[in-house]
Amino acid sequence: MEAPATPSRDDGTANGVGRRPRHAAGPHPAPPRPQTSWDALLIRRTMAEIAPLADKVTSYFYALLFVRHPELRPLFPPAMDTQRDRLLRALLTAAEHIDNTPVLLDYLRNLGRGHRKYGTRPEHYPAVGACLIGALSTYATHTWNPQAEAAWGRVYATISQVMTEAAEADGRDAPPWWHAEVVTHDLRTPDVAVITLRPDQPYPFLAGQYASVETPWWPRVWRHYSFASAPRADGLLTFHVRAVPAGWVSNALVHRACPGDVVRLGPPVGSMNVDHATDSGLLCLGGGTGIAPIKAMVEEVAEHGARRPVEVFYGARHDHDLYDIDTLLRLRQAHSWISVRSVIDREDRHLHDAVRASGPWRDYDAYLSGPPGMIRSGVSALQALGVPAPRIRHDPVEDLVISGS
């Protein structure tokens, strides 16, 4: 299972999932407190018990799955470390949002669409569910009982139904993956490459979204990267990739890929997109290669023709990490309503100080992209400055943890 999508803010219900109550309108509404259903309580008790044993639970789950269903082993990567982490994150996310229907549905639909690239089919879900129940019942010795098993059965039935329906709907309009040829490979720093790809068929996406990428050197190993430009008339796609220690995909893309090589792309995901129905200003904080989706969104605003204020703060640990500052400065030169500030900061403190000194930001839509620590501290800083939580948007932190691998 993969990491969650950015939460939706709609309301609704689903089988086995509770309703999120609406709250009164106001400039700074307090987050609603969804009522906890009995199933959610039982699920969370199980998750709390197995959390300290997460590695053992997931290892046992995959052992059961591959012993009972050896035909499913080829769907998974040779090295299972990251896959184990993804399973636990998926379960924790589902447990966390089980009573928040819009968030859970958005998350599960993205999972269902994304799993098409692995070759997942509807008949695989019962096998996975049975092995999951087997692993949980083995390790949740204190909280597992017939009521807990029934709750997990109901919730898993909802999970598999939503994911299957999303995959089937997506299959009517899009392939499970795209092949894309490397057109240019520009090594901006010793560990950062700007890579341009030509997909083999139209690839619709929105600025601010991201996609999973698989290289020919590591089959079935996928990593997330944000699009670094708005959709282009020529259909080309650009990504910024930083090679990280022991990063299979990132090192292959930065140090091995060359023009003419072909990679695979999963479907675009993510809802960190510009709302063109409003003329609110945009406050954009980008750190490192996290500047990629920020640049894409700024380009899209410029192409849209709206003269709305856009304030970009580009944070970096060192001067050479500002590898794409010239592109942003050219955008600023072409559009007077764009402001660009670069901040050299090894602990994000100076970046946040610069943002505080330049406000107020209460009427801006805020977008953050960068390392997980920067995202977390940035959200806290913006909320302290009075930016309402619904106006603060970023990629799922869980995806960012593995995006550079």
C-alpha positions in Angstrom: 0.0 0.0 0.0 1.1 3.5 -0.7 1.0 6.7 1.3 -2.1 8.9 1.7 -3.3 11.7 -0.6 -3.8 15.2 0.7 -7.2 15.3 2.5 -10.3 16.4 0.7 -12.6 18.8 2.5 -16.0 17.5 1.2 -18.6 15.7 3.4 -20.2 12.3 2.8 -20.7 8.8 4.1 -19.5 5.3 3.1 -20.3 1.8 4.3 -18.7 1.2 7.7 -17.4 4.7 7.9 -18.8 7.5 10.0 -19.8 11.1 9.0 -17.7 14.1 9.7 -19.9 16.8 11.2 -19.9 20.2 9.6 -18.8 23.2 11.5 -19.9 26.8 11.5 -18.3 29.2 9.1 -15.8 31.7 10.5 -12.4 33.2 9.8 -10.5 30.6 12.0 -12.8 27.6 12.5 -11.8 25.0 15.0 -11.2 21.6 13.6 -14.3 19.4 14.0 -14.2 16.4 16.3 -15.7 13.5 14.4 -17.7 11.1 16.5 -15.8 7.8 17.1 -17.7 4.8 15.9 -17.4 1.4 17.7 -15.5 -0.1 14.7 -13.0 2.8 14.8 -12.5 2.3 18.5 -11.7 -1.4 18.0 -9.4 -0.8 15.0 -7.4 1.8 16.9 -7.0 -0.4 19.9 -5.6 -3.1 17.7 -3.2 -0.6 16.0 -2.1 0.8 19.3 -1.2 -2.7 20.5 0.7 -3.8 17.4 2.6 -0.5 16.9 5.6 -1.5 19.0 5.7 -4.8 17.0 5.2 -3.3 13.6 8.2 -4.9 11.9 7.2 -8.4 13.2 3.5 -7.9 12.2 4.3 -6.8 8.6 7.0 -9.5 8.1 4.5 -12.1 9.3 1.8 -10.7 7.0 4.0 -11.0 4.0 5.3 -14.4 5.0 1.6 -15.6 5.2 0.8 -14.0 1.9 3.7 -15.4 -0.1 3.3 -18.9 1.4 -0.4 -19.1 0.8 -0.3 -17.3 -2.5 3.2 -17.6 -4.1 1.7 -16.4 -7.4 1.5 -12.9 -5.9 5.3 -12.6 -5.0 6.2 -11.3 -8.5 4.0 -8.2 -7.9 6.3 -7.0 -5.2 9.9 -5.6 -5.3 12.8 -7.9 -4.5 13.7 -5.8 -1.5 10.7 -5.5 0.8 11.9 -3.0 3.4 10.1 0.0 1.9 7.0 -2.1 1.1 6.7 -3.1 4.7 6.8 0.5 5.8 4.1 1.4 3.3 1.8 -1.3 4.6 2.1 0.0 8.1 1.6 3.6 7.1 -1.5 2.7 5.1 -3.0 0.9 8.1 -2.2 3.8 10.4 -3.7 6.3 7.9 -6.9 4.3 7.5 -7.2 3.9 11.3 -6.6 7.6 11.8 -9.2 8.7 9.3 -11.8 5.9 9.7 -14.4 8.3 11.0 -13.5 11.1 8.5 -15.2 9.9 5.4 -13.9 12.5 2.8 -10.3 12.0 3.8 -10.5 8.2 3.9 -12.3 8.0 0.5 -9.8 10.4 -1.1 -6.9 8.3 0.3 -8.3 4.9 -0.7 -9.2 6.1 -4.2 -5.7 7.2 -4.8 -4.4 3.9 -3.4 -6.7 2.0 -5.8 -5.6 4.0 -8.8 -2.0 3.7 -7.9 -2.1 0.0 -7.3 -3.0 -0.6 -11.0 0.7 -0.1 -11.9 1.6 -3.1 -9.7 -0.8 -5.4 -11.6 -3.2 -5.6 -8.6 -6.6 -7.2 -9.6 -9.9 -7.4 -7.7 -9.3 -11.1 -6.8 -6.1 -10.2 -4.9 -8.0 -8.3 -2.2 -9.6 -11.2 -0.4 -6.2 -13.0 -0.1 -4.5 -9.8 1.3 -7.4 -9.4 3.7 -7.2 -12.9 5.1 -3.5 -12.7 5.6 -3.8 -9.3 7.3 -6.4 -10.7 9.7 -4.1 -13.7 10.3 -1.1 -11.4 11.2 -3.2 -9.1 13.4 -4.8 -11.9 15.3 -1.4 -13.4 16.0 0.2 -10.3 17.5 -2.7 -8.3 19.0 -3.1 -10.8 21.8 -4.7 -8.4 24.3 -7.2 -6.6 22.1 -8.1 -9.3 19.5 -11.5 -10.9 20.0 -14.5 -11.8 17.8 -15.7 -8.2 17.9 -12.4 -6.8 16.8 -12.2 -9.4 14.0 -15.6 -8.5 12.8 -14.7 -4.8 12.9 -11.6 -5.4 10.8 -13.6 -7.5 8.4 -16.2 -4.7 7.9 -13.5 -2.0 7.5 -11.4 -4.1 5.1 -14.5 -4.8 3.0 -15.0 -1.1 2.6 -11.3 -0.5 1.9 -11.2 -3.1 -0.8 -14.5 -2.0 -2.4 -13.5 1.7 -2.6 -10.0 0.8 -4.0 -11.5 -1.7 -6.6 -14.1 0.7 -7.8 -11.5 3.5 -8.1 -9.2 1.3 -10.1 -12.0 0.2 -12.4 -13.1 3.7 -13.1 -9.5 4.8 -13.7 -9.0 1.9 -16.1 -11.8 3.2 -18.4 -9.8 6.4 -19.1 -6.1 5.8 -18.4 -3.5 3.1 -18.7 -2.0 1.6 -15.5 1.4 3.2 -16.4 3.1 5.3 -19.1 6.4 4.6 -20.7 8.5 7.8 -20.9 11.8 8.4 -22.7 14.5 10.6 -21.1 15.0 13.6 -23.5 17.4 15.7 -21.5 19.4 15.1 -18.3 20.9 18.2 -16.7 23.2 17.6 -13.7 22.7 20.9 -11.8 24.8 19.9 -8.8 26.8 16.7 -8.0 23.6 15.2 -6.6 20.7 17.0 -8.3 19.5 16.4 -11.8 16.8 18.1 -13.8 15.3 15.4 -16.0 12.9 15.9 -18.9 10.8 13.0 -20.2 8.6 12.4 -23.2 5.7 10.1 -22.4 4.5 7.6 -25.0 1.0 8.9 -24.9 -0.8 12.0 -23.4 -0.2 12.4 -19.7 -2.7 14.8 -18.1 -1.7 16.3 -14.8 -2.0 19.5 -12.8 0.8 21.7 -11.5 1.5 20.8 -7.9 0.9 17.0 -8.4 3.5 14.2 -8.3 4.0 10.8 -9.9 5.7 7.5 -9.1 8.7 6.6 -11.2 10.2 3.2 -11.9 13.6 2.8 -13.6 14.7 -0.2 -15.8 17.5 -0.9 -13.3 15.2 -1.6 -10.3 12.0 -3.2 -11.5 8.9 -2.9 -9.3 10.6 -0.2 -7.2 8.7 3.1 -7.4 9.5 6.5 -5.9 7.5 9.7 -6.0 8.7 12.9 -7.7 6.8 16.2 -8.2 6.3 17.7 -11.6 8.7 20.7 -12.0 6.7 22.5 -14.6 3.1 23.3 -15.5 1.6 21.2 -18.3 3.4 22.0 -21.6 2.0 22.2 -25.1 4.7 19.7 -26.3 3.7 17.2 -23.6 7.1 17.0 -22.0 7.5 16.4 -18.3 10.2 17.7 -16.0 11.3 16.3 -12.6 14.0 17.5 -10.1 15.7 14.5 -8.5 18.2 14.5 -5.7 20.4 11.4 -5.2 20.3 10.3 -1.6 22.5 7.7 0.2 21.3 4.2 -0.6 18.6 5.6 -2.8 18.0 3.0 -5.5 15.8 5.0 -7.8 17.2 8.5 -7.1 20.8 7.4 -7.7 19.8 5.6 -10.9 18.0 8.7 -12.2 20.8 11.1 -11.2 23.9 9.1 -12.0 22.9 6.5 -14.5 20.0 7.7 -16.6 20.8 9.2 -20.0 18.9 10.5 -23.0 17.2 7.6 -24.7 16.6 5.6 -21.6 13.0 4.7 -20.9 11.3 4.8 -17.5 7.7 4.0 -16.3 5.4 6.5 -14.8 2.4 5.9 -12.5 -0.7 8.1 -12.6 -0.5 11.7 -11.3 -1.7 12.1 -7.8 -1.9 14.8 -5.2 -4.3 17.7 -4.6 -1.8 20.5 -3.8 -3.2 22.5 -6.7 -3.8 26.1 -7.4 -7.5 27.2 -6.9 -8.1 29.5 -10.0 -11.6 30.3 -8.8 -10.2 32.8 -6.3 -7.9 35.8 -6.5 -6.2 35.1 -3.2 -2.5 35.5 -3.0 -0.2 32.5 -3.0 2.5 32.1 -0.3 4.9 29.4 -1.4 7.7 27.8 0.7 10.0 25.5 -1.1 13.1 23.7 0.2 15.7 21.9 -1.8 14.1 19.9 -4.7 10.8 20.8 -3.1 11.0 23.9 -5.2 9.9 21.8 -8.2 6.1 21.8 -7.6 6.3 25.4 -6.4 7.8 26.5 -9.7 5.2 24.5 -11.6 2.3 26.2 -9.7 3.9 29.7 -10.3 4.2 28.9 -14.0 0.5 27.8 -14.1 -0.6 31.0 -12.4 1.3 33.1 -14.9 -0.1 31.1 -17.8 -3.6 31.5 -16.4 -3.3 35.2 -16.8 -4.4 36.3 -13.3 -2.3 39.0 -11.7 -2.6 37.7 -8.2 0.3 38.2 -5.7 2.7 35.3 -5.5 5.3 35.3 -2.8 8.0 32.6 -3.1 10.4 31.7 -0.3 13.2 29.4 -1.6 15.0 27.8 1.3 18.3 25.9 0.9 21.0 24.5 3.2 23.9 25.9 1.0 24.2 28.3 -1.9 24.6 25.5 -4.4 21.3 24.1 -3.4 19.6 27.1 -5.0 20.1 25.3 -8.3 16.9 26.6 -9.9 16.9 30.2 -8.6 17.6 31.6 -12.1 14.3 30.1 -13.5 12.4 31.7 -10.7 14.1 35.1 -11.1 13.2 35.1 -14.8 9.6 34.5 -13.8 9.8 37.4 -11.4 11.3 39.6 -14.1 8.5 38.8 -16.5 5.7 39.2 -13.9 5.8 42.1 -11.5 3.3 40.4 -9.1 5.8 37.6 -8.4 8.2 38.0 -5.5 11.1 35.6 -5.0 13.3 35.5 -1.8 16.1 33.0 -1.3 17.1 32.0 2.2 20.2 30.0 3.2 19.2 28.2 6.3 20.5 24.9 7.8 17.7 24.5 10.3 14.7 26.2 8.6 14.7 28.9 11.4 15.8 31.7 9.1 13.2 30.7 6.5 10.4 30.9 9.0 11.8 34.2 10.3 11.7 35.6 6.8 8.1 34.5 6.3 7.1 36.1 9.7 8.8 39.4 8.8 7.0 39.7 5.4 3.4 39.0 6.4 0.6 39.2 7.2 -0.5 36.1 5.4 -4.1 35.4 6.7 -5.7 36.1 3.3 -3.1 33.9 1.4 -3.3 30.3 0.3 -0.1 28.7 1.5 1.8 25.9 -0.3 4.7 24.1 1.2 7.1 21.6 -0.5 10.4 20.2 0.8 11.8 17.8 3.4 9.3 16.4 5.9 10.9 18.4 8.8 10.5 21.6 6.9 6.8 20.8 6.1 6.0 20.1 9.7 7.7 23.1 11.2 6.4 25.3 8.3 2.8 24.3 9.0 3.2 25.1 12.7 4.8 28.5 11.9 2.0 29.4 9.5 -0.7 28.4 11.9 0.9 30.5 14.5 0.8 33.5 12.1 -2.9 33.1 11.8 -3.1 31.2 8.4 -6.2 28.9 8.7 -5.4 25.2 8.4 -7.6 24.6 5.4 -5.6 27.2 3.5 -2.2 25.4 4.1 -1.5 22.7 1.5 1.4 20.3 1.0 2.2 16.9 -0.3 1.6 14.0 2.1 4.5 13.9 4.5 4.5 10.1 4.3 5.2 10.2 0.6 8.0 12.6 1.1 9.8 10.2 3.4 10.5 7.8 0.6 10.3 10.1 -2.4 14.0 10.5 -2.7 15.0 6.8 -2.3 
